[in-house]
């Protein structure tokens, strides 16, 4: 397996923290080269934690400041990679933002910003990088359980449902090159994003949101970022060679458990 990752270059968006950082560090430790993209500049001290996580492989980490919602910045990155003759094996569209507002609460500007990062960013990544991806490569889009069911956050939910549709169209288009495109749908994940999003609410609402998610999960806990990264690496690697156009829930049973799990607990049929 180590031989597979040698000389493989993976682009990871939203790589500064949380799931993106876990994915980037794990890939580096496997022997891959990682191009880490985030809106934060590469000289920001917040990157130091990722660099430390890469250990002796840190020389295979390249950091670029990039706003995924800006196509001109993707064009500039692709031009640089072409000049350097970089061939890409995989792309993880991890960058995302959240907004816990209903349809009536969400402003047009907020709507466009969330879709710009969560959906447009993934589209631009595939659009601009697909020509550089080697035949047999892999693209992983990070959606959410909000993209599998109803959720009160209007813009976030719409972006995550749409991302699953983008996955399917890209999988069809790139199949002739044996480039696979799949979606991961995480549930509750213990990342800085959930903490930052909670911070805009009062502390009791924040606690209730986190606890409500935990109670809706069969395994009664949130995932670590590394648990999501493990699935992303599986989808990027050779062991998933016959999986494409698929949605992979990594949610501790949040969506698969269904409504009758909670009813069963209420009636005492389930513990």
C-alpha positions as CSV (number, residue, x, y, z in Angstrom):
1,X,0.0,0.0,0.0
2,X,2.9,2.4,0.7
3,X,4.0,2.0,-2.9
4,X,0.6,3.1,-4.1
5,X,0.9,6.5,-2.4
6,X,4.4,7.2,-3.4
7,X,4.5,10.1,-5.9
8,X,0.7,10.5,-5.7
9,X,-0.4,14.2,-5.4
10,X,-3.7,14.9,-3.6
11,X,-5.4,18.3,-3.5
12,X,-7.3,18.9,-0.3
13,X,-9.5,22.0,0.2
14,X,-10.3,23.5,3.6
15,X,-7.1,21.9,4.8
16,X,-6.3,24.2,7.7
17,X,-8.3,22.5,10.4
18,X,-10.8,19.8,11.2
19,X,-11.5,17.1,8.6
20,X,-9.3,18.7,6.0
21,X,-6.3,18.8,8.2
22,X,-6.9,15.2,9.3
23,X,-7.1,14.1,5.7
24,X,-4.0,16.0,4.7
25,X,-1.9,14.7,7.6
26,X,-3.0,11.1,7.1
27,X,-2.1,11.3,3.4
28,X,1.3,12.7,4.1
29,X,2.0,9.9,6.6
30,X,1.0,7.4,4.0
31,X,3.6,8.8,1.6
32,X,1.5,11.0,-0.7
33,X,2.2,14.6,-1.6
34,X,-0.5,17.0,-0.5
35,X,-1.5,20.4,-1.9
36,X,-3.4,22.0,1.0
37,X,-5.7,24.8,0.1
38,X,-7.4,27.2,2.4
39,X,-8.4,30.9,2.6
40,X,-5.8,31.4,5.3
41,X,-2.3,32.4,4.0
42,X,0.6,29.9,4.3
43,X,2.6,32.1,6.7
44,X,-0.3,32.1,9.3
45,X,0.7,30.4,12.6
46,X,-2.4,28.3,12.5
47,X,-0.8,26.1,9.8
48,X,1.9,25.0,12.3
49,X,-0.4,22.3,13.8
50,X,-0.8,20.6,10.4
51,X,2.9,20.8,9.7
52,X,3.6,19.1,13.1
53,X,1.0,16.4,12.3
54,X,2.9,15.6,9.1
55,X,6.0,14.6,11.0
56,X,9.0,13.7,8.8
57,X,6.9,14.0,5.7
58,X,6.2,17.7,6.0
59,X,8.4,18.4,3.0
60,X,5.7,16.7,0.9
61,X,3.1,19.3,2.1
62,X,2.5,22.4,-0.1
63,X,0.2,25.1,1.2
64,X,-1.6,27.5,-1.1
65,X,-3.9,30.4,0.0
66,X,-7.1,30.0,-2.1
67,X,-10.7,31.0,-1.8
68,X,-12.6,28.1,-3.4
69,X,-15.5,30.3,-4.4
70,X,-13.2,32.4,-6.7
71,X,-12.7,30.8,-10.1
72,X,-9.7,33.2,-10.9
73,X,-7.8,31.7,-8.0
74,X,-8.4,28.2,-9.3
75,X,-7.2,29.2,-12.7
76,X,-4.0,30.6,-11.2
77,X,-3.4,27.4,-9.2
78,X,-3.9,25.3,-12.3
79,X,-1.5,27.4,-14.3
80,X,1.1,27.0,-11.6
81,X,0.7,23.2,-11.5
82,X,0.9,23.0,-15.3
83,X,4.1,25.0,-15.3
84,X,5.5,22.7,-12.6
85,X,4.3,19.6,-14.6
86,X,2.3,18.3,-11.6
87,X,0.0,15.4,-12.2
88,X,-2.8,15.1,-9.7
89,X,-4.2,11.7,-8.5
90,X,-7.0,12.9,-6.3
91,X,-9.1,15.8,-5.0
92,X,-10.9,16.2,-1.7
93,X,-13.5,18.9,-1.8
94,X,-13.7,19.4,1.9
95,X,-14.0,23.2,2.2
96,X,-17.3,24.3,3.7
97,X,-19.1,26.7,5.9
98,X,-22.3,26.4,7.8
99,X,-25.2,28.7,8.6
100,X,-28.0,27.6,10.9
101,X,-30.8,29.8,9.6
102,X,-34.2,29.0,8.2
103,X,-35.5,30.1,4.8
104,X,-37.1,33.2,6.2
105,X,-34.1,34.1,8.3
106,X,-31.4,33.7,5.6
107,X,-30.5,36.8,3.6
108,X,-29.8,36.6,-0.1
109,X,-26.2,37.5,0.6
110,X,-25.9,34.7,3.2
111,X,-27.5,32.2,0.7
112,X,-25.0,33.1,-2.0
113,X,-22.0,32.9,0.3
114,X,-22.9,29.4,1.6
115,X,-23.6,28.0,-1.8
116,X,-20.6,29.8,-3.2
117,X,-18.2,28.0,-0.8
118,X,-20.0,24.6,-0.4
119,X,-21.2,24.0,-3.9
120,X,-19.5,26.4,-6.3
121,X,-16.2,25.6,-4.6
122,X,-16.5,21.9,-5.3
123,X,-17.7,22.6,-8.9
124,X,-14.7,24.8,-9.6
125,X,-12.3,22.3,-8.1
126,X,-13.6,19.5,-10.4
127,X,-13.9,21.8,-13.4
128,X,-10.4,23.2,-13.2
129,X,-8.5,20.2,-11.8
130,X,-10.1,17.3,-13.8
131,X,-7.8,17.9,-16.8
132,X,-4.8,17.5,-14.5
133,X,-6.0,14.3,-12.7
134,X,-4.4,11.1,-14.0
135,X,-6.6,8.5,-15.5
136,X,-7.6,6.2,-12.6
137,X,-7.7,9.0,-10.1
138,X,-10.4,9.8,-7.6
139,X,-12.5,12.8,-6.4
140,X,-14.1,12.9,-3.0
141,X,-16.8,15.5,-2.2
142,X,-17.7,16.1,1.5
143,X,-21.5,16.5,1.8
144,X,-23.4,15.9,5.1
145,X,-26.3,14.0,6.6
146,X,-28.0,17.3,5.9
147,X,-27.7,16.3,2.2
148,X,-29.6,13.1,2.9
149,X,-32.5,14.3,5.0
150,X,-34.4,17.4,6.0
151,X,-32.6,20.0,8.1
152,X,-33.8,23.5,9.2
153,X,-30.6,25.2,7.9
154,X,-31.8,26.3,4.4
155,X,-28.6,27.3,2.5
156,X,-26.4,24.6,4.1
157,X,-29.0,21.9,3.3
158,X,-29.5,23.0,-0.3
159,X,-25.7,23.1,-0.9
160,X,-25.2,19.6,0.5
161,X,-28.0,18.0,-1.4
162,X,-26.7,19.7,-4.6
163,X,-23.2,18.4,-4.0
164,X,-24.6,14.8,-4.3
165,X,-26.0,15.7,-7.7
166,X,-22.7,17.2,-8.8
167,X,-21.0,14.0,-7.7
168,X,-23.2,11.9,-10.0
169,X,-22.8,14.1,-13.0
170,X,-19.0,14.3,-12.6
171,X,-18.9,10.5,-12.1
172,X,-20.7,10.0,-15.4
173,X,-18.5,12.4,-17.3
174,X,-15.2,11.1,-16.0
175,X,-15.9,7.4,-16.0
176,X,-14.3,6.9,-19.4
177,X,-11.0,7.9,-17.8
178,X,-11.6,5.6,-14.8
179,X,-11.7,8.6,-12.5
180,X,-14.1,7.8,-9.7
181,X,-16.2,10.5,-8.0
182,X,-17.9,9.8,-4.6
183,X,-19.5,11.6,-1.7
184,X,-19.0,11.3,2.0
185,X,-21.9,12.4,4.2
186,X,-20.7,12.9,7.8
187,X,-23.0,13.3,10.7
188,X,-21.9,14.9,13.9
189,X,-18.1,15.5,13.8
190,X,-16.1,17.0,16.6
191,X,-14.4,19.8,14.5
192,X,-13.7,23.5,15.0
193,X,-16.5,24.3,12.5
194,X,-19.3,22.9,14.8
195,X,-17.7,24.8,17.8
196,X,-17.5,28.0,15.8
197,X,-21.0,27.7,14.5
198,X,-22.3,27.0,18.0
199,X,-20.5,30.1,19.3
200,X,-22.9,32.4,17.4
201,X,-25.8,31.0,19.4
202,X,-26.2,31.3,23.1
203,X,-24.4,28.6,25.1
204,X,-27.6,26.7,26.0
205,X,-28.6,26.5,22.3
206,X,-25.1,25.3,21.4
207,X,-25.3,22.6,24.0
208,X,-28.8,21.5,22.9
209,X,-27.7,21.4,19.2
210,X,-24.7,19.2,20.0
211,X,-26.7,17.0,22.4
212,X,-29.5,16.6,19.9
213,X,-27.2,15.4,17.2
214,X,-25.5,13.0,19.7
215,X,-28.9,11.6,20.7
216,X,-29.9,11.1,17.1
217,X,-26.8,9.0,16.4
218,X,-27.0,5.3,17.0
219,X,-23.5,5.2,18.4
220,X,-24.3,8.1,20.7
221,X,-21.2,10.2,19.9
222,X,-19.7,12.4,17.3
223,X,-16.9,11.2,15.0
224,X,-13.3,12.3,15.2
225,X,-12.0,14.1,12.1
226,X,-9.7,11.1,11.6
227,X,-12.7,8.8,11.3
228,X,-13.9,10.8,8.3
229,X,-10.4,11.0,6.9
230,X,-10.1,7.2,6.9
231,X,-13.1,6.9,4.6
232,X,-11.7,9.7,2.3
233,X,-8.4,7.8,2.0
234,X,-10.3,4.6,1.3
235,X,-12.2,6.3,-1.6
236,X,-8.9,7.8,-2.9
237,X,-7.1,4.5,-2.8
238,X,-7.1,1.2,-4.7
239,X,-9.4,-0.7,-2.3
240,X,-12.4,1.3,-3.6
241,X,-11.6,0.7,-7.3
242,X,-15.2,-0.3,-8.2
243,X,-17.0,2.4,-6.2
244,X,-18.2,5.5,-8.0
245,X,-21.2,7.9,-8.0
246,X,-21.9,6.7,-4.4
247,X,-23.0,8.4,-1.2
248,X,-21.2,7.0,1.8
249,X,-22.9,8.0,5.1
250,X,-20.3,8.2,7.9
251,X,-22.7,9.3,10.6
252,X,-22.7,6.6,13.3
253,X,-26.1,5.5,12.2
254,X,-27.8,8.9,12.3
255,X,-29.6,8.5,8.9
256,X,-29.7,4.7,8.7
257,X,-31.3,4.3,12.1
258,X,-34.5,5.9,10.9
259,X,-37.4,7.2,12.9
260,X,-38.3,3.9,14.5
261,X,-35.0,3.7,16.4
262,X,-36.1,6.6,18.6
263,X,-39.6,5.3,18.8
264,X,-38.3,1.9,19.8
265,X,-36.3,3.6,22.6
266,X,-39.3,5.5,23.8
267,X,-41.5,2.3,23.9
268,X,-38.8,0.3,25.6
269,X,-38.4,-2.2,22.7
270,X,-34.8,-0.9,22.3
271,X,-32.2,0.0,24.9
